[in-house]
Amino acid sequence: MITKMVTYTLPILPYPSNGLEPIISKETIANHHGKHFAAYINNLNKLTPGSEYEGLLVEEIVQQAPDGPIQNNAGQVMNHRLYFEQFIPASQQKAPSVRLTNAINFHFGSMDIFKKQMTEAAMSIFGSGWVWLAKDTEGRLQIVKEMGGGNPCRRGMTPILGIDCWEHSWYLDYAFDKKAHYDNLWHIIDWDVIEGRLPL
Ligand code: MN
């Protein structure tokens, strides 16, 4: 008997584990990527075999599964893939391209206003959740708040940039000053990755 095996695997980080210091410490990376993200992957590998979601892409599971453990873990796998691949060491950060800057300016007024609104949205999350820059079905860029492991792709939107608002993303490095964490994240965003997610 041939059994179809589809396993979800933990992506390798596109930077060294200390590459985002001092904004995100290597200890936080070890916990967040190596433990939390790995746990969501392991959970999905345990939950999907034998279900109707076996063998699907993570994005398909997020779009199709009802609320519950499969949705929660698939959502967090998708979210953390997007999250960890969107960073770059601060010393290597380049300015956003003209196309991306124009899109942000058009929808938010300026890059500074956009960053301020994203940070305010992140600060307003009560409990665990995410804030996304997402493109809606009519082509508008929006700031979207999600609770738990939510992703705006469930409502047909395209996620572009995500801020993880779970305590595990900042507490070890920032204790009670989560705003400093959110403010500092702008120094390690890889704008080329973000532009790559922006549909033409
Ligand atoms: Mn997280």
Residues whose N, C-alpha, C, O or C-beta is under 5 A from the ligand:
A	BS01	MN	D164 W166 S169
